């Protein structure tokens, strides 16, 4: 019989470089299941529990912790050991009252501990938008979820103010509580390229007619240093002040 579908296994050597695992200690590692984030932009729950937070010594112990429902991702209990956790996702451990948010890092992704009511909301970037039957607008977010915005006339800019690469602040129930626009003066992270993980303020965005929006260059001020990157690598977190806590800020 011929092989169907992709491999269900993943060797340690080709795993994403930012995963904190020993490459030569063993042959295999956990392959993330199909979910809201791709392989190169996520961390499996087992890696987080065992290798990053050191809550377990072995994969078996990590499997027990996860299967018992002691880990929540974005407010929902996740029992799959290979569930993919990605950018801006919130991980909660009710037993220890510890909460983390995944933020961009020079290597890929890193866990940032958060406190207070910050776990009650999340940020999601608009990747695509379309008009659906009835004249309403559907927003496709970076975690694979969608939000429908009901408007009377999608052709009126005053009603349809949502643009691709803008960011939505969502409550636990999924309600949109804030629309963070991409533009000058906004606070943002760089999520890709050689400057990945850098946080700063957008100073300028080039305007070249006919050029794809995602490929336009943005100039950012990062603690007195100016860097440039394409808009596709920009994730706005506030305008002007960040809506989430920033490491080292």
C-alpha positions as CSV (number, residue, x, y, z in Angstrom):
1,X,0.0,0.0,0.0
2,X,1.1,3.5,-0.7
3,X,1.8,6.0,2.1
4,X,-1.0,8.5,2.8
5,X,-0.5,11.8,4.5
6,X,2.6,13.3,6.2
7,X,4.8,11.6,8.8
8,X,3.4,11.3,12.3
9,X,6.9,11.3,13.8
10,X,9.7,13.9,14.1
11,X,13.4,13.4,14.6
12,X,15.2,15.8,17.0
13,X,17.7,17.0,14.4
14,X,15.3,18.7,12.0
15,X,13.1,20.0,14.7
16,X,12.9,23.8,15.0
17,X,16.1,25.2,16.3
18,X,14.4,27.2,19.1
19,X,13.1,24.1,20.8
20,X,15.2,23.6,23.9
21,X,15.9,19.9,23.4
22,X,19.1,17.9,23.1
23,X,19.7,17.0,19.5
24,X,21.9,14.0,20.0
25,X,20.6,12.6,23.3
26,X,17.8,10.7,21.6
27,X,16.5,10.2,18.1
28,X,12.8,11.2,18.3
29,X,10.8,14.1,19.8
30,X,7.2,15.2,19.9
31,X,5.7,16.3,16.6
32,X,2.9,18.9,17.0
33,X,-0.5,17.9,16.0
34,X,-2.4,19.8,13.3
35,X,-3.8,22.8,14.9
36,X,-3.8,26.6,15.0
37,X,0.0,27.0,14.4
38,X,2.5,25.5,12.0
39,X,5.5,23.3,13.0
40,X,8.0,26.2,12.6
41,X,5.9,28.6,14.7
42,X,4.8,26.6,17.8
43,X,5.9,24.6,20.8
44,X,4.2,21.3,21.7
45,X,2.8,21.1,25.3
46,X,5.2,18.3,26.2
47,X,8.2,20.4,25.4
48,X,6.8,23.3,27.4
49,X,6.0,21.2,30.5
50,X,9.1,19.0,30.4
51,X,12.0,21.0,28.8
52,X,11.1,24.6,29.5
53,X,9.3,24.7,32.8
54,X,10.8,21.5,34.2
55,X,7.5,20.4,35.6
56,X,8.3,16.8,34.6
57,X,11.5,14.8,34.1
58,X,10.2,12.5,31.4
59,X,7.7,12.5,28.6
60,X,5.6,10.1,30.5
61,X,5.4,12.4,33.5
62,X,4.5,15.3,31.2
63,X,1.8,13.2,29.5
64,X,0.3,12.5,33.0
65,X,0.2,16.2,33.9
66,X,-1.4,17.2,30.6
67,X,-3.9,14.3,30.4
68,X,-5.2,15.1,33.9
69,X,-6.3,18.5,32.6
70,X,-3.8,20.5,34.6
71,X,-2.8,22.7,31.7
72,X,-5.0,25.3,30.0
73,X,-4.3,27.1,26.7
74,X,-6.3,30.3,26.0
75,X,-8.8,29.4,28.8
76,X,-9.4,25.8,27.6
77,X,-8.1,22.6,29.1
78,X,-5.9,20.8,26.6
79,X,-5.2,17.1,27.1
80,X,-3.2,16.4,23.9
81,X,0.5,16.2,24.6
82,X,1.3,17.4,21.1
83,X,-1.1,20.3,21.0
84,X,0.7,23.3,19.3
85,X,1.0,26.5,21.3
86,X,2.0,29.5,19.3
87,X,2.5,33.3,19.2
88,X,0.5,35.2,21.8
89,X,-1.2,32.1,23.2
90,X,-1.7,32.0,27.0
91,X,-0.8,28.9,29.0
92,X,-2.2,28.5,32.5
93,X,-1.4,26.1,35.3
94,X,-4.2,26.5,37.9
95,X,-2.5,24.2,40.4
96,X,0.5,26.6,40.7
97,X,-1.3,29.8,39.8
98,X,1.3,30.4,37.0
99,X,0.4,32.0,33.7
100,X,2.5,32.6,30.7
101,X,2.2,34.2,27.3
102,X,4.3,33.1,24.2
103,X,6.1,36.1,22.8
104,X,8.6,36.4,19.9
105,X,12.2,35.7,20.7
106,X,15.5,35.9,18.8
107,X,15.5,32.2,18.5
108,X,11.8,31.8,17.9
109,X,9.3,31.9,20.8
110,X,9.7,32.3,24.5
111,X,7.5,32.1,27.6
112,X,6.8,35.4,29.4
113,X,5.1,35.1,32.8
114,X,2.1,37.4,33.2
115,X,0.1,38.4,36.3
116,X,-3.3,40.0,37.2
117,X,-6.0,40.3,34.6
118,X,-3.7,40.1,31.6
119,X,-4.7,36.5,31.2
120,X,-8.3,37.6,30.6
121,X,-7.5,38.9,27.1
122,X,-5.5,38.0,24.0
123,X,-4.1,39.5,20.9
124,X,-4.8,38.2,17.4
125,X,-3.5,39.6,14.1
126,X,-5.8,39.9,11.1
127,X,-4.3,37.9,8.2
128,X,-7.2,38.0,5.7
129,X,-10.6,39.5,5.5
130,X,-13.6,38.9,3.2
131,X,-17.2,39.8,2.7
132,X,-19.6,37.0,3.5
133,X,-23.3,36.5,2.6
134,X,-25.4,39.2,4.2
135,X,-22.8,41.9,3.7
136,X,-20.9,41.2,6.9
137,X,-17.1,41.0,7.1
138,X,-15.2,37.9,8.2
139,X,-11.8,38.4,9.7
140,X,-9.3,35.5,9.5
141,X,-6.9,35.6,12.5
142,X,-3.3,34.4,12.8
143,X,-4.3,31.5,15.1
144,X,-6.7,30.0,12.5
145,X,-9.9,31.3,14.1
146,X,-12.4,33.7,12.5
147,X,-14.5,36.6,13.7
148,X,-17.6,38.0,12.0
149,X,-18.1,41.8,12.2
150,X,-21.7,42.8,11.4
151,X,-22.0,46.0,9.4
152,X,-24.7,47.5,7.3
153,X,-22.4,48.6,4.4
154,X,-18.9,47.0,4.0
155,X,-18.1,49.7,1.3
156,X,-18.2,52.5,3.9
157,X,-14.7,53.0,5.5
158,X,-16.4,54.4,8.6
159,X,-18.0,51.0,9.2
160,X,-15.4,48.6,7.9
161,X,-12.3,50.0,9.6
162,X,-10.5,46.6,10.0
163,X,-7.4,46.1,7.8
164,X,-5.1,43.2,7.3
165,X,-2.2,43.1,9.8
166,X,-4.2,45.1,12.3
167,X,-4.6,43.4,15.7
168,X,-7.7,42.6,17.7
169,X,-7.8,42.4,21.5
170,X,-10.2,39.6,22.4
171,X,-11.8,38.7,25.7
172,X,-12.0,35.2,27.0
173,X,-15.4,34.7,25.4
174,X,-14.0,35.8,22.0
175,X,-15.6,39.3,22.1
176,X,-13.6,42.1,20.3
177,X,-12.8,44.6,23.0
178,X,-10.2,46.7,21.1
179,X,-9.0,47.3,17.6
180,X,-5.3,48.1,17.5
181,X,-4.3,49.6,14.1
182,X,-1.1,49.2,12.3
183,X,0.5,52.6,11.8
184,X,3.1,55.2,12.9
185,X,3.5,55.4,16.7
186,X,2.3,51.9,17.3
187,X,4.2,49.5,19.7
188,X,5.1,46.3,18.0
189,X,7.2,43.1,18.0
190,X,9.2,41.8,15.1
191,X,8.3,38.2,14.5
192,X,10.6,37.1,11.7
193,X,13.9,37.8,10.0
194,X,17.3,38.7,11.6
195,X,15.6,41.1,14.0
196,X,13.1,38.6,15.3
197,X,12.1,39.2,18.9
198,X,12.9,42.9,19.0
199,X,10.3,45.2,20.4
200,X,10.0,48.9,19.6
201,X,7.9,51.7,18.1
202,X,7.0,52.1,14.4
203,X,8.5,55.4,13.1
204,X,7.6,55.1,9.5
205,X,6.0,52.9,6.9
206,X,7.0,53.2,3.2
207,X,4.2,54.0,0.7
208,X,4.8,52.5,-2.7
209,X,1.8,52.1,-5.0
210,X,1.5,48.7,-6.5
211,X,3.7,47.0,-3.9
212,X,2.2,44.3,-1.8
213,X,1.4,45.5,1.7
214,X,3.2,42.7,3.5
215,X,6.4,43.5,1.6
216,X,6.4,47.2,2.5
217,X,9.3,48.3,4.8
218,X,8.7,49.6,8.3
219,X,11.2,51.6,10.3
220,X,11.2,51.0,14.0
221,X,12.9,52.7,17.0
222,X,14.1,50.0,19.4
223,X,15.6,51.6,22.4
224,X,17.4,54.3,20.4
225,X,18.4,52.0,17.6
226,X,16.6,52.1,14.2
227,X,15.9,48.8,12.4
228,X,13.9,48.0,9.3
229,X,11.7,45.0,8.5
230,X,8.8,44.1,6.3
231,X,5.2,44.6,7.5
232,X,4.6,40.8,7.3
233,X,7.0,40.5,10.3
234,X,5.3,43.2,12.4
235,X,2.9,42.3,15.2
236,X,1.3,45.4,16.7
237,X,0.7,45.1,20.5
238,X,-0.6,48.6,21.2
239,X,-1.2,52.1,19.8
240,X,0.6,53.9,21.3
241,X,1.1,52.0,24.6
242,X,1.4,48.2,24.6
243,X,-1.7,46.3,25.7
244,X,0.4,43.5,27.2
245,X,3.4,43.4,29.5
246,X,6.8,43.5,27.8
247,X,9.8,41.6,29.1
248,X,12.4,44.0,30.6
249,X,10.1,47.0,30.2
